[in-house]
Amino acid sequence: MVKENWKPDPDEHDFPAAADYLSLVLDQGAADAAVTALRSAPLTHRKAKDLLRASGLPLLPPDNVHVKKDLAKVDKGLLLSPVLLIRGSLDGGWPLQVADGYHRICASNELNEDADIPCRITEHQGT
């Protein structure tokens, strides 16, 4: 089994991608604030299976074009970028938001659902 390897910091292009997604579920000011917070959030590690459960997102199959691309990167020994997350709230009734890195989570889960994925997590600043 090939083991994925991770970069110490997210790729710069992950932040605008996160902002694009977050602007669909938050107002623009809250999306911008979340991305600013993600830029300075410390790196933590979570298991792929737990990220999928907390987000409520389905596991994409290994033949999904984007998952396949990330699996090919791993196979070539290329490093993956940590994922960017907005913490969910059971009390608030909304799930963890994967601002960037959904396909990388699915690729990692395919290789080892118990592997630790590096993440930057910030709190939702809205109501």
GULOVO-983034 format. One record per atom (N, C-alpha, C): residue number from 1; residue in three letters; chain; atom name; z, y, x. Coordinates in Angstrom, 2 decimals, decimal comma. Last residue first. Layout:
num / residu / chaine / atome / up / north / east
NUM / ALA / A / CA / Z / Y / X;
...
***
This chain:
num / residu / chaine / atome / up / north / east
127 / THR / A / N / 13,15 / 33,72 / -23,59;
127 / THR / A / CA / 14,18 / 33,36 / -24,58;
127 / THR / A / C / 13,92 / 32,00 / -25,16;
126 / GLY / A / N / 12,38 / 33,36 / -20,03;
126 / GLY / A / CA / 12,22 / 33,85 / -21,40;
126 / GLY / A / C / 13,35 / 33,42 / -22,32;
125 / GLN / A / N / 12,48 / 32,23 / -17,57;
125 / GLN / A / CA / 13,21 / 33,48 / -17,74;
125 / GLN / A / C / 13,14 / 34,02 / -19,17;
124 / HIS / A / N / 13,00 / 29,02 / -16,45;
124 / HIS / A / CA / 12,25 / 29,84 / -17,40;
124 / HIS / A / C / 13,08 / 31,07 / -17,70;
123 / GLU / A / N / 13,58 / 28,47 / -12,96;
123 / GLU / A / CA / 14,05 / 28,52 / -14,34;
123 / GLU / A / C / 13,10 / 29,37 / -15,17;
122 / THR / A / N / 11,62 / 26,47 / -10,72;
122 / THR / A / CA / 12,30 / 27,68 / -11,10;
122 / THR / A / C / 12,68 / 27,60 / -12,56;
121 / ILE / A / N / 10,93 / 24,31 / -8,02;
121 / ILE / A / CA / 11,31 / 24,44 / -9,43;
121 / ILE / A / C / 11,98 / 25,79 / -9,63;
120 / ARG / A / N / 8,73 / 22,61 / -6,06;
120 / ARG / A / CA / 9,43 / 23,90 / -6,19;
120 / ARG / A / C / 9,67 / 24,07 / -7,68;
119 / CYS / A / N / 8,87 / 19,35 / -4,67;
119 / CYS / A / CA / 8,64 / 20,27 / -5,77;
119 / CYS / A / C / 9,31 / 21,61 / -5,50;
118 / PRO / A / N / 7,82 / 16,24 / -3,38;
118 / PRO / A / CA / 8,37 / 17,57 / -3,13;
118 / PRO / A / C / 7,92 / 18,55 / -4,22;
117 / ILE / A / N / 8,71 / 13,18 / -4,76;
117 / ILE / A / CA / 7,65 / 14,18 / -4,71;
117 / ILE / A / C / 8,30 / 15,53 / -4,40;
116 / ASP / A / N / 9,64 / 9,99 / -3,78;
116 / ASP / A / CA / 10,08 / 11,36 / -3,98;
116 / ASP / A / C / 8,92 / 12,33 / -3,77;
115 / ALA / A / N / 8,68 / 7,06 / -5,56;
115 / ALA / A / CA / 8,55 / 7,93 / -4,39;
115 / ALA / A / C / 9,02 / 9,34 / -4,74;
114 / ASP / A / N / 8,63 / 5,45 / -7,74;
114 / ASP / A / CA / 9,94 / 5,83 / -7,22;
114 / ASP / A / C / 9,88 / 6,73 / -5,99;
113 / GLU / A / N / 6,03 / 4,79 / -8,22;
113 / GLU / A / CA / 6,69 / 5,64 / -9,21;
113 / GLU / A / C / 8,07 / 6,12 / -8,76;
112 / ASN / A / N / 3,52 / 4,75 / -6,09;
112 / ASN / A / CA / 4,93 / 4,34 / -6,10;
112 / ASN / A / C / 5,69 / 5,28 / -7,03;
111 / LEU / A / N / 0,83 / 5,13 / -6,79;
111 / LEU / A / CA / 1,18 / 4,50 / -5,51;
111 / LEU / A / C / 2,60 / 3,97 / -5,50;
110 / GLU / A / N / 0,97 / 6,34 / -9,27;
110 / GLU / A / CA / 0,11 / 5,16 / -9,10;
110 / GLU / A / C / 0,48 / 4,41 / -7,82;
109 / ASN / A / N / 2,53 / 8,54 / -8,69;
109 / ASN / A / CA / 3,07 / 7,49 / -9,55;
109 / ASN / A / C / 2,27 / 6,20 / -9,41;
108 / SER / A / N / 0,66 / 10,03 / -7,24;
108 / SER / A / CA / 1,86 / 9,52 / -6,58;
108 / SER / A / C / 2,48 / 8,39 / -7,38;
107 / ALA / A / N / -1,12 / 10,64 / -9,30;
107 / ALA / A / CA / -1,58 / 9,87 / -8,14;
107 / ALA / A / C / -0,38 / 9,26 / -7,42;
106 / CYS / A / N / 0,54 / 12,16 / -10,97;
106 / CYS / A / CA / -0,05 / 10,91 / -11,47;
106 / CYS / A / C / -0,54 / 10,03 / -10,32;
105 / ILE / A / N / 1,07 / 14,33 / -9,27;
105 / ILE / A / CA / 2,17 / 13,51 / -9,79;
105 / ILE / A / C / 1,63 / 12,16 / -10,24;
104 / ARG / A / N / -1,50 / 15,32 / -8,97;
104 / ARG / A / CA / -0,81 / 14,79 / -7,79;
104 / ARG / A / C / 0,38 / 13,93 / -8,21;
103 / HIS / A / N / -1,99 / 16,23 / -11,54;
103 / HIS / A / CA / -2,79 / 15,12 / -11,02;
103 / HIS / A / C / -2,15 / 14,50 / -9,78;
102 / TYR / A / N / -0,06 / 18,34 / -11,70;
102 / TYR / A / CA / -0,05 / 17,20 / -12,62;
102 / TYR / A / C / -0,80 / 16,00 / -12,06;
101 / GLY / A / N / 0,04 / 20,70 / -10,24;
101 / GLY / A / CA / 0,29 / 19,44 / -9,56;
101 / GLY / A / C / 0,33 / 18,21 / -10,44;
100 / ASP / A / N / 1,61 / 23,48 / -11,67;
100 / ASP / A / CA / 0,51 / 23,01 / -10,83;
100 / ASP / A / C / 0,93 / 21,69 / -10,19;
99 / ALA / A / N / 3,46 / 23,51 / -13,71;
99 / ALA / A / CA / 2,60 / 24,68 / -13,53;
99 / ALA / A / C / 1,41 / 24,35 / -12,64;
98 / VAL / A / N / 4,72 / 21,58 / -15,87;
98 / VAL / A / CA / 4,07 / 21,36 / -14,59;
98 / VAL / A / C / 3,06 / 22,48 / -14,43;
97 / GLN / A / N / 7,68 / 22,21 / -17,49;
97 / GLN / A / CA / 6,28 / 22,62 / -17,39;
97 / GLN / A / C / 5,77 / 22,36 / -15,98;
96 / LEU / A / N / 9,86 / 20,26 / -19,42;
96 / LEU / A / CA / 9,48 / 20,70 / -18,08;
96 / LEU / A / C / 8,01 / 21,08 / -18,10;
95 / PRO / A / N / 9,80 / 21,13 / -22,97;
95 / PRO / A / CA / 9,80 / 20,24 / -21,80;
95 / PRO / A / C / 9,58 / 20,98 / -20,48;
94 / TRP / A / N / 12,07 / 22,59 / -25,29;
94 / TRP / A / CA / 10,77 / 22,60 / -24,63;
94 / TRP / A / C / 10,86 / 21,83 / -23,31;
93 / GLY / A / N / 14,52 / 23,01 / -26,56;
93 / GLY / A / CA / 13,49 / 22,21 / -27,22;
93 / GLY / A / C / 12,12 / 22,28 / -26,57;
92 / GLY / A / N / 16,76 / 24,16 / -25,59;
92 / GLY / A / CA / 15,70 / 25,05 / -26,05;
92 / GLY / A / C / 14,55 / 24,33 / -26,72;
91 / ASP / A / N / 18,21 / 21,93 / -24,81;
91 / ASP / A / CA / 18,77 / 22,81 / -25,84;
91 / ASP / A / C / 17,69 / 23,71 / -26,43;
90 / LEU / A / N / 16,52 / 20,97 / -22,84;
90 / LEU / A / CA / 16,79 / 20,13 / -24,01;
90 / LEU / A / C / 17,33 / 20,98 / -25,14;
89 / SER / A / N / 14,13 / 22,64 / -21,07;
89 / SER / A / CA / 15,44 / 22,81 / -21,69;
89 / SER / A / C / 15,56 / 21,88 / -22,89;
88 / GLY / A / N / 12,52 / 22,65 / -17,81;
88 / GLY / A / CA / 12,57 / 22,56 / -19,25;
88 / GLY / A / C / 13,99 / 22,74 / -19,77;
87 / ARG / A / N / 11,52 / 24,64 / -15,07;
87 / ARG / A / CA / 12,51 / 23,74 / -15,66;
87 / ARG / A / C / 12,45 / 23,81 / -17,18;
86 / ILE / A / N / 8,36 / 24,56 / -13,86;
86 / ILE / A / CA / 9,28 / 25,43 / -14,59;
86 / ILE / A / C / 10,22 / 24,49 / -15,34;
85 / LEU / A / N / 6,91 / 23,71 / -10,66;
85 / LEU / A / CA / 7,50 / 23,36 / -11,94;
85 / LEU / A / C / 8,34 / 24,48 / -12,53;
84 / LEU / A / N / 4,48 / 22,51 / -8,49;
84 / LEU / A / CA / 5,17 / 23,71 / -8,95;
84 / LEU / A / C / 5,62 / 23,50 / -10,39;
83 / VAL / A / N / 4,36 / 20,12 / -5,77;
83 / VAL / A / CA / 4,08 / 20,55 / -7,14;
83 / VAL / A / C / 4,97 / 21,73 / -7,53;
82 / PRO / A / N / 2,92 / 20,20 / -2,43;
82 / PRO / A / CA / 4,04 / 20,05 / -3,37;
82 / PRO / A / C / 3,69 / 20,62 / -4,75;
81 / SER / A / N / -0,23 / 18,78 / -1,58;
81 / SER / A / CA / 0,56 / 19,99 / -1,77;
81 / SER / A / C / 1,72 / 19,71 / -2,73;
80 / LEU / A / N / -0,81 / 16,08 / 0,71;
80 / LEU / A / CA / -0,85 / 16,66 / -0,63;
80 / LEU / A / C / 0,09 / 17,86 / -0,69;
79 / LEU / A / N / -2,74 / 15,42 / 3,63;
79 / LEU / A / CA / -1,47 / 15,78 / 3,01;
79 / LEU / A / C / -1,69 / 16,42 / 1,65;
78 / LEU / A / N / -4,80 / 12,56 / 4,33;
78 / LEU / A / CA / -4,63 / 14,00 / 4,11;
78 / LEU / A / C / -3,33 / 14,26 / 3,37;
77 / GLY / A / N / -5,44 / 9,92 / 4,66;
77 / GLY / A / CA / -4,33 / 10,45 / 5,45;
77 / GLY / A / C / -4,13 / 11,95 / 5,32;
76 / LYS / A / N / -7,25 / 8,83 / 3,00;
76 / LYS / A / CA / -7,78 / 9,41 / 4,24;
76 / LYS / A / C / -6,68 / 9,97 / 5,14;
75 / ASP / A / N / -5,62 / 8,18 / 0,87;
75 / ASP / A / CA / -6,26 / 7,09 / 1,60;
75 / ASP / A / C / -6,81 / 7,56 / 2,95;
74 / VAL / A / N / -5,08 / 10,75 / -0,08;
74 / VAL / A / CA / -4,00 / 9,93 / 0,49;
74 / VAL / A / C / -4,58 / 8,83 / 1,35;
73 / LYS / A / N / -7,62 / 11,40 / -1,04;
73 / LYS / A / CA / -6,99 / 12,21 / 0,01;
73 / LYS / A / C / -5,91 / 11,40 / 0,72;
72 / ALA / A / N / -7,87 / 9,49 / -3,05;
72 / ALA / A / CA / -8,79 / 9,44 / -1,90;
72 / ALA / A / C / -8,24 / 10,26 / -0,74;
71 / LEU / A / N / -5,95 / 10,43 / -4,83;
71 / LEU / A / CA / -5,76 / 9,11 / -4,21;
71 / LEU / A / C / -6,66 / 8,95 / -2,98;
70 / ASP / A / N / -7,21 / 12,82 / -5,57;
70 / ASP / A / CA / -5,96 / 12,86 / -4,83;
70 / ASP / A / C / -5,65 / 11,53 / -4,17;
69 / LYS / A / N / -9,46 / 11,75 / -6,90;
69 / LYS / A / CA / -9,65 / 12,64 / -5,76;
69 / LYS / A / C / -8,38 / 12,71 / -4,91;
68 / LYS / A / N / -8,20 / 10,39 / -8,99;
68 / LYS / A / CA / -9,00 / 9,64 / -8,02;
68 / LYS / A / C / -9,21 / 10,45 / -6,73;
67 / VAL / A / N / -7,22 / 12,56 / -10,39;
67 / VAL / A / CA / -6,28 / 11,60 / -9,80;
67 / VAL / A / C / -6,98 / 10,81 / -8,70;
66 / HIS / A / N / -9,67 / 13,65 / -11,20;
66 / HIS / A / CA / -8,77 / 14,43 / -10,34;
66 / HIS / A / C / -7,72 / 13,54 / -9,67;
65 / VAL / A / N / -10,88 / 11,59 / -12,75;
65 / VAL / A / CA / -11,59 / 12,19 / -11,62;
65 / VAL / A / C / -10,65 / 12,93 / -10,67;
64 / ASN / A / N / -9,15 / 8,64 / -13,45;
64 / ASN / A / CA / -9,34 / 10,04 / -13,81;
64 / ASN / A / C / -9,89 / 10,75 / -12,58;
63 / ASP / A / N / -8,50 / 6,17 / -12,52;
63 / ASP / A / CA / -9,92 / 6,49 / -12,52;
63 / ASP / A / C / -10,20 / 7,90 / -13,07;
62 / PRO / A / N / -5,75 / 5,90 / -12,81;
62 / PRO / A / CA / -6,27 / 6,13 / -11,46;
62 / PRO / A / C / -7,76 / 6,45 / -11,43;
61 / PRO / A / N / -4,78 / 7,78 / -15,79;
61 / PRO / A / CA / -5,17 / 6,57 / -15,08;
61 / PRO / A / C / -5,76 / 6,89 / -13,70;
60 / LEU / A / N / -1,87 / 9,82 / -16,28;
60 / LEU / A / CA / -3,32 / 9,70 / -16,24;
60 / LEU / A / C / -3,70 / 8,47 / -15,42;
59 / LEU / A / N / 0,83 / 9,64 / -18,35;
59 / LEU / A / CA / 0,34 / 9,21 / -17,04;
59 / LEU / A / C / -1,17 / 9,06 / -17,11;
58 / PRO / A / N / 1,41 / 12,51 / -20,42;
58 / PRO / A / CA / 1,03 / 11,11 / -20,23;
58 / PRO / A / C / 0,63 / 10,85 / -18,78;
57 / LEU / A / N / 4,32 / 14,62 / -20,42;
57 / LEU / A / CA / 2,89 / 14,43 / -20,16;
57 / LEU / A / C / 2,58 / 12,94 / -19,98;
56 / GLY / A / N / 6,93 / 15,25 / -20,62;
56 / GLY / A / CA / 6,30 / 14,68 / -21,80;
56 / GLY / A / C / 4,81 / 14,46 / -21,64;
55 / SER / A / N / 8,45 / 16,14 / -18,54;
55 / SER / A / CA / 7,37 / 17,01 / -19,01;
55 / SER / A / C / 6,77 / 16,53 / -20,32;
54 / ALA / A / N / 10,20 / 14,04 / -18,09;
54 / ALA / A / CA / 10,74 / 15,36 / -18,43;
54 / ALA / A / C / 9,68 / 16,30 / -18,99;
53 / ARG / A / N / 8,38 / 11,95 / -17,44;
53 / ARG / A / CA / 9,27 / 11,84 / -18,60;
53 / ARG / A / C / 9,75 / 13,22 / -19,04;
52 / LEU / A / N / 7,20 / 12,97 / -15,08;
52 / LEU / A / CA / 6,38 / 12,67 / -16,25;
52 / LEU / A / C / 7,24 / 12,60 / -17,51;
51 / LEU / A / N / 9,44 / 13,14 / -13,43;
51 / LEU / A / CA / 8,67 / 14,35 / -13,73;
51 / LEU / A / C / 7,80 / 14,14 / -14,97;
50 / ASP / A / N / 10,16 / 10,45 / -13,29;
50 / ASP / A / CA / 11,06 / 11,39 / -13,93;
50 / ASP / A / C / 10,35 / 12,69 / -14,29;
49 / LYS / A / N / 8,02 / 9,33 / -11,89;
49 / LYS / A / CA / 8,31 / 8,84 / -13,24;
49 / LYS / A / C / 9,23 / 9,81 / -13,98;
48 / ALA / A / N / 8,22 / 10,69 / -9,41;
48 / ALA / A / CA / 7,06 / 10,88 / -10,28;
48 / ALA / A / C / 7,39 / 10,48 / -11,71;
47 / LYS / A / N / 11,37 / 12,17 / -8,52;
47 / LYS / A / CA / 10,52 / 10,99 / -8,67;
47 / LYS / A / C / 9,40 / 11,26 / -9,68;
46 / ARG / A / N / 11,79 / 15,08 / -6,47;
46 / ARG / A / CA / 12,00 / 14,34 / -7,71;
46 / ARG / A / C / 11,02 / 13,18 / -7,77;
45 / HIS / A / N / 13,18 / 17,47 / -4,27;
45 / HIS / A / CA / 12,41 / 16,24 / -4,45;
45 / HIS / A / C / 12,80 / 15,55 / -5,75;
44 / THR / A / N / 12,60 / 20,91 / -3,35;
44 / THR / A / CA / 13,47 / 19,82 / -3,77;
44 / THR / A / C / 12,59 / 18,60 / -3,98;
43 / LEU / A / N / 12,45 / 23,98 / -1,71;
43 / LEU / A / CA / 11,82 / 22,68 / -1,93;
43 / LEU / A / C / 12,89 / 21,67 / -2,32;
42 / PRO / A / N / 13,34 / 27,05 / -3,35;
42 / PRO / A / CA / 13,49 / 26,04 / -2,31;
42 / PRO / A / C / 12,78 / 24,74 / -2,70;
41 / ALA / A / N / 11,14 / 29,71 / -4,30;
41 / ALA / A / CA / 12,05 / 28,62 / -4,69;
41 / ALA / A / C / 12,16 / 27,61 / -3,54;
40 / SER / A / N / 9,28 / 31,65 / -3,81;
40 / SER / A / CA / 10,48 / 31,65 / -2,97;
40 / SER / A / C / 11,47 / 30,54 / -3,32;
39 / ARG / A / N / 7,25 / 31,12 / -5,63;
39 / ARG / A / CA / 6,90 / 31,39 / -4,23;
39 / ARG / A / C / 8,12 / 31,30 / -3,30;
38 / LEU / A / N / 8,55 / 31,00 / -8,08;
38 / LEU / A / CA / 8,10 / 29,75 / -7,45;
38 / LEU / A / C / 7,77 / 29,95 / -5,97;
37 / ALA / A / N / 8,86 / 33,72 / -8,66;
37 / ALA / A / CA / 10,04 / 32,89 / -8,39;
37 / ALA / A / C / 9,66 / 31,59 / -7,70;
36 / THR / A / N / 6,17 / 34,37 / -9,12;
36 / THR / A / CA / 6,91 / 35,05 / -8,05;
36 / THR / A / C / 8,14 / 34,23 / -7,66;
35 / VAL / A / N / 5,76 / 32,74 / -11,35;
35 / VAL / A / CA / 5,02 / 32,46 / -10,12;
35 / VAL / A / C / 5,69 / 33,14 / -8,93;
34 / ALA / A / N / 7,46 / 34,01 / -13,20;
34 / ALA / A / CA / 7,68 / 32,61 / -12,85;
34 / ALA / A / C / 6,98 / 32,27 / -11,53;
33 / ALA / A / N / 6,29 / 36,53 / -13,41;
33 / ALA / A / CA / 7,66 / 36,41 / -12,89;
33 / ALA / A / C / 7,94 / 34,98 / -12,45;
32 / ASP / A / N / 3,83 / 35,83 / -14,59;
32 / ASP / A / CA / 3,85 / 36,46 / -13,27;
32 / ASP / A / C / 5,23 / 36,32 / -12,62;
31 / ALA / A / N / 4,80 / 34,86 / -17,05;
31 / ALA / A / CA / 4,02 / 33,99 / -16,17;
31 / ALA / A / C / 4,04 / 34,54 / -14,74;
30 / ALA / A / N / 5,97 / 37,15 / -18,11;
30 / ALA / A / CA / 6,82 / 35,99 / -17,81;
30 / ALA / A / C / 6,11 / 35,03 / -16,87;
29 / GLY / A / N / 3,65 / 38,75 / -18,37;
29 / GLY / A / CA / 4,77 / 39,19 / -17,55;
29 / GLY / A / C / 5,68 / 38,04 / -17,16;
28 / GLN / A / N / 2,07 / 37,23 / -20,17;
28 / GLN / A / CA / 1,62 / 37,47 / -18,80;
28 / GLN / A / C / 2,75 / 37,90 / -17,88;
27 / ASP / A / N / 3,97 / 34,76 / -21,99;
27 / ASP / A / CA / 3,25 / 36,04 / -21,92;
27 / ASP / A / C / 2,98 / 36,34 / -20,44;
26 / LEU / A / N / 3,16 / 31,26 / -21,71;
26 / LEU / A / CA / 4,09 / 32,37 / -21,59;
26 / LEU / A / C / 3,29 / 33,67 / -21,67;
25 / VAL / A / N / 1,05 / 29,55 / -21,86;
25 / VAL / A / CA / 2,27 / 29,16 / -22,57;
25 / VAL / A / C / 3,36 / 30,22 / -22,51;
24 / LEU / A / N / -0,99 / 30,66 / -20,41;
24 / LEU / A / CA / -1,34 / 30,05 / -21,69;
24 / LEU / A / C / -0,10 / 29,71 / -22,52;
23 / SER / A / N / 0,05 / 31,41 / -18,05;
23 / SER / A / CA / -0,34 / 32,50 / -18,95;
23 / SER / A / C / -0,79 / 31,97 / -20,31;
22 / LEU / A / N / 0,31 / 28,99 / -16,71;
22 / LEU / A / CA / 1,50 / 29,57 / -17,33;
22 / LEU / A / C / 1,16 / 30,70 / -18,30;
21 / TYR / A / N / -2,34 / 28,64 / -15,71;
21 / TYR / A / CA / -1,76 / 27,73 / -16,71;
21 / TYR / A / C / -0,61 / 28,40 / -17,45;
20 / ASP / A / N / -2,51 / 30,85 / -13,96;
20 / ASP / A / CA / -3,50 / 30,65 / -15,02;
20 / ASP / A / C / -2,94 / 29,76 / -16,12;
19 / ALA / A / N / -0,35 / 30,35 / -12,23;
19 / ALA / A / CA / -0,35 / 31,55 / -13,06;
19 / ALA / A / C / -1,33 / 31,42 / -14,22;
18 / ALA / A / N / -1,26 / 28,04 / -10,96;
18 / ALA / A / CA / -0,05 / 27,98 / -11,78;
18 / ALA / A / C / 0,00 / 29,18 / -12,73;
17 / ALA / A / N / -3,42 / 29,16 / -9,60;
17 / ALA / A / CA / -3,67 / 28,09 / -10,59;
17 / ALA / A / C / -2,46 / 27,96 / -11,52;
16 / PRO / A / N / -2,10 / 30,93 / -7,88;
16 / PRO / A / CA / -2,96 / 31,46 / -8,95;
16 / PRO / A / C / -3,28 / 30,41 / -10,01;
15 / PHE / A / N / -0,72 / 28,78 / -6,40;
15 / PHE / A / CA / 0,01 / 29,82 / -7,14;
15 / PHE / A / C / -0,86 / 30,50 / -8,19;
14 / ASP / A / N / -2,55 / 27,21 / -5,07;
14 / ASP / A / CA / -1,77 / 26,60 / -6,15;
14 / ASP / A / C / -1,07 / 27,67 / -7,00;
13 / HIS / A / N / -3,63 / 28,54 / -2,91;
13 / HIS / A / CA / -4,41 / 28,56 / -4,16;
13 / HIS / A / C / -3,67 / 27,90 / -5,33;
12 / GLU / A / N / -1,78 / 27,94 / -0,88;
12 / GLU / A / CA / -1,80 / 29,29 / -1,45;
12 / GLU / A / C / -2,56 / 29,31 / -2,79;
11 / ASP / A / N / -0,06 / 24,85 / -1,25;
11 / ASP / A / CA / -1,25 / 25,58 / -0,84;
11 / ASP / A / C / -1,26 / 26,93 / -1,55;
10 / PRO / A / N / 3,50 / 24,56 / -0,66;
10 / PRO / A / CA / 2,32 / 24,51 / -1,52;
10 / PRO / A / C / 1,14 / 25,26 / -0,91;
9 / ASP / A / N / 4,79 / 23,05 / 2,37;
9 / ASP / A / CA / 4,68 / 24,18 / 1,44;
9 / ASP / A / C / 3,45 / 24,02 / 0,56;
8 / PRO / A / N / 4,63 / 20,70 / 3,80;
8 / PRO / A / CA / 5,95 / 21,31 / 3,63;
8 / PRO / A / C / 5,96 / 22,46 / 2,62;
7 / LYS / A / N / 2,65 / 18,10 / 2,28;
7 / LYS / A / CA / 2,76 / 19,32 / 3,07;
7 / LYS / A / C / 4,16 / 19,90 / 2,86;
6 / TRP / A / N / 3,12 / 14,55 / 2,24;
6 / TRP / A / CA / 3,16 / 15,85 / 1,59;
6 / TRP / A / C / 3,26 / 16,99 / 2,61;
5 / ASN / A / N / 1,59 / 11,41 / 1,73;
5 / ASN / A / CA / 2,30 / 12,34 / 2,60;
5 / ASN / A / C / 2,12 / 13,73 / 2,02;
4 / GLU / A / N / 1,71 / 8,15 / 0,25;
4 / GLU / A / CA / 1,28 / 9,55 / 0,26;
4 / GLU / A / C / 2,16 / 10,35 / 1,21;
3 / LYS / A / N / 0,82 / 5,05 / 1,63;
3 / LYS / A / CA / 1,90 / 5,96 / 1,24;
3 / LYS / A / C / 1,38 / 7,39 / 1,30;
2 / VAL / A / N / -0,87 / 2,19 / 0,55;
2 / VAL / A / CA / -0,95 / 3,45 / 1,26;
2 / VAL / A / C / 0,15 / 4,35 / 0,74;
1 / MET / A / N / 0,00 / -1,18 / 0,84;
1 / MET / A / CA / 0,00 / 0,00 / 0,00;
1 / MET / A / C / 0,00 / 1,25 / 0,89;
***
